[in-house]
Amino acid sequence: MKITDLKCAIIANAPIIQIRTDEGITGWGQIETPKPYVKPQVLDLKDWIVGQDPRDVERVMRRIRVRGGFKPFGAAVSAIEHALWDIAGKAVNAPAHRLLGGKVRDQVRTYRTLYQAEVPGGAEHTPAGYKRWAEYGKSLKGEFTLFKLPSAYHSSMVRDFPNFYYGEVQTDAPFPYPHKGTMTKEGFDHLVACITAAKETLGPGYNTAVDAGPGFMPIDALRLAKAVEHLHLMWLEDMITGDYVPYVNHDVYREVTQNTTTPIHTGEEIYLRQNYKHLIESHAVHVIGPDPADVGGLAEIKWIAEHADLHGIAMAPHGTANGIFGLAALIQVCAVMPDNLIAFEYPARFEPFWYDITEGFDGMPVKGGLIDVPNRPGMGINFNVKEAKKHLTEGDANFFD
């Protein structure tokens, strides 16, 4: 079997990867919705993989890993890897998880990042607003039991609360989460009050993580972690680096982690296992959150999960904007991870019509915060081409031809 073509189209702002073969088997992958600009990077890799056997996933990946980097520059490489596993599974009529070592669980747990803008009428960054956030979360379909709260530097709280920190408030930055600096006491106390309101409103049976940065100075990160220890949060995420930051600062994280019982988390922006080595081996955090759509793919995140497990570090894979094909990929790889898996982030940021233009999910698959691991071939999802064509942009009209 040989790869004959690599194509990329934009559907609802999300880049979709298609790999074709000379045996008529097609593989699919998807890049995060906020990254339509990655399309040219995908197409630049066409000549690097055409003519290769897609079933030799690692051999193909050795040809293209050099073309990736920290988020967002690992997205093209990662999506291609997903499509290769899709083909490899379909070629032997087996799910991708069987080729990745076989599933160790029949259901995978997922958590829900709930954005304040999703709450009807909005949920402002105040204790009252965070109470509404929690109440709405408990009403969501899927009966999620673990929620992640965007707050502090990972939200508009920096702009909305006067004098939140000792720094200039930016309104026109060309990248997300540009703020960084020392917090005022007023800003710090307000943040703690908001997190406490959300956690207490959720009540028994629910757990909470907080996506708080990047942007914290280490002393404020430690102060926050200590201040919320009694809340038993699942983790505080990306306080110092994270998201689109092109470096890790594992030694700075370690200073915080070693002095608190609140779990400290980072990792969504990191590309490849090698860039996790110091973070894991120095025990710089308690939880890591690689994104299979940025880290280099499914085999890459499994290697990282195994290494983390050896060092007593938990896994909570990122995936908020990975779309419906990204959801399928997360299910497959989380089925084979070791026991350090907590839950993966549910890709909630896609329109309902995706269920109509694909085949594989019978509507939203979460029940009681869990998803059944499917045994369909490959990633377990394909396009309904007739319906999907209706959503192609003009420049991609021939994508399915």
Buried (B, 14 or more C-beta within 10 A) or exposed (E): BEBBEBBBBBBBBBBBBBBBBEEEBBBBBBBBBBBBEBBEBBEEBBEBBBEBBBBEBEEBBEEBBEBBBBBBBBBBBBBBBBBBBBBBBBBEEBBBBBBBBEBBBEBBBBBBBBBBEBBEEEBBBBBEBBBBBBBBBBEBEBEBBBBBBBBBBBBEBBEBBEEBBEBEEEEEEEEEBBBBBEBBEEBBEBBBEBBBBBBBBBEEEBBBBBBBBBBBBBEBBBBBBBBBEEBEBBBBBBBBBBBBBEEBBBEBBBBBBEEBEBBBBBBBBBBBBEBBEBBBBBBBBBBBBBBBBBBBBBBBBBBBBBBBBEEEBBBBBBBBBBBBBBBBBBBBBBBBBEEBBBBBBBBBBBBEBBBBBBBBBEEBBBEEBBBEBBEBBBBBBBBEEEEBBEBBEEEBEEBBE
